[in-house]
Amino acid sequence: VQLVESGGGLVQPGGSLRLSCAASGFTVSSALMSWHRQAAGKEREWVAIIARGIGITNYADSVKGRFTISRDNAKNTVYLQMSSLKPEDTAVYYCTASTPDTYWGQGTQVTVSS
């Protein structure tokens, strides 16, 4: 099982980014896929989740209405579309898969700053 995140970078407040998580060794539609983040000096926190099958989604209150998790079964990839970004969204973002064993990607840095 491998998870490879990409799409992070530097963005101004109010801007948008789309993170990608390319999976191999399993199918994302059969796993519980999540995004977590960890800011410097803070504990890791859960951000968003998409369930297996029909793909019900849920979000942390801090990102609800601004972030959207989705998946492309044909590409075996999960996405996190982030809009209206704030400086407090700055963190390393991690993709996770529960199959039910839990796997983590290496993370991608998102920095929101003017």
PECORBEL-V623801 format. One record per backbone hydrogen bond with DSSP energy under -1.0 kcal/mol. NH is the residue of the N-H (numbers start at 1). CO is the residue of the C=O. E is the energy in kcal/mol with one decimal. If there is no record, write none. Layout:
BEGIN
nh & co & e
NH & CO & E
NH & CO & E
END
This chain:
BEGIN
nh & co & e
2 & 24 & -2.3
4 & 22 & -2.1
6 & 20 & -1.9
11 & 111 & -2.7
14 & 85 & -3.3
15 & 12 & -2.3
17 & 82 & -2.2
19 & 80 & -2.6
20 & 6 & -2.8
21 & 78 & -2.2
22 & 4 & -2.5
23 & 76 & -2.3
24 & 2 & -1.9
30 & 27 & -1.7
31 & 28 & -1.2
32 & 98 & -2.3
33 & 50 & -2.2
34 & 96 & -2.3
35 & 48 & -2.4
36 & 94 & -2.7
37 & 45 & -2.7
38 & 92 & -2.0
42 & 39 & -2.3
45 & 37 & -3.3
47 & 35 & -2.9
48 & 35 & -1.6
49 & 58 & -2.2
50 & 33 & -2.8
51 & 56 & -3.0
53 & 29 & -2.6
58 & 49 & -1.7
60 & 47 & -2.6
63 & 60 & -1.7
64 & 60 & -1.3
66 & 63 & -2.4
67 & 63 & -2.1
68 & 81 & -2.4
70 & 79 & -1.7
72 & 77 & -3.0
77 & 72 & -1.8
78 & 21 & -2.2
79 & 70 & -2.9
80 & 19 & -2.2
81 & 68 & -3.0
82 & 17 & -3.4
83 & 66 & -1.7
85 & 15 & -2.2
89 & 86 & -2.3
90 & 87 & -1.8
91 & 110 & -2.0
92 & 38 & -2.3
93 & 108 & -3.0
94 & 36 & -2.8
96 & 34 & -2.6
97 & 103 & -2.1
98 & 32 & -2.2
99 & 101 & -2.5
103 & 97 & -2.5
105 & 95 & -2.2
108 & 93 & -1.9
110 & 91 & -2.8
111 & 9 & -2.8
113 & 11 & -2.1
END
